Amino acid sequence: MSQPEIIDFEIVKDCGWMELKLANGAILRVKVEPSAVAYAGNDPNTGLPIFSIQIGAIVQLAKVPRELMRRPGQGEQAQGAYR
């Protein structure tokens, strides 16, 4: 197969959210969401199908220590949120 073929999909089982506790005390909640699946052919050595999955991540702040909080317009990024 020369071109990958986009395949429709449905989420059958959702494992939910992961929680990451950072060294600075913050806790992030992360969930991976697939947005596309492509069939790219078969492995020439094993014959197994090859799939490519495009994913995105949803990130939420579950806990933020008070010392990490800054008033808007103060702190390291006072010039703006993006550069």
Steps between C-alpha positions, in 0.01 A plus 500: 500500500663827392283757679369467857122457513305695764270263689186589697509399866302505822631499856390169652671532840621821658764463771439852629731755653860464617620714789856629498649637823780740415809568711376855568180365662261564211271220387398475133224285357572372148279315256609380155244534220547333159398721207588282199606145416671398176581156360847518343532148357672190636843438646706317236671281762203391709197572283336684792295810417656841569279772648580864565300682768481878535434606858451815703521556873252673728676649804329634814649654812367286787704670777725803495706593807441859609868590456475424125212747450568850360273795442433568130764737360760411763780251507726352234261542205380858563544590129227259390394139510645413159804606305 
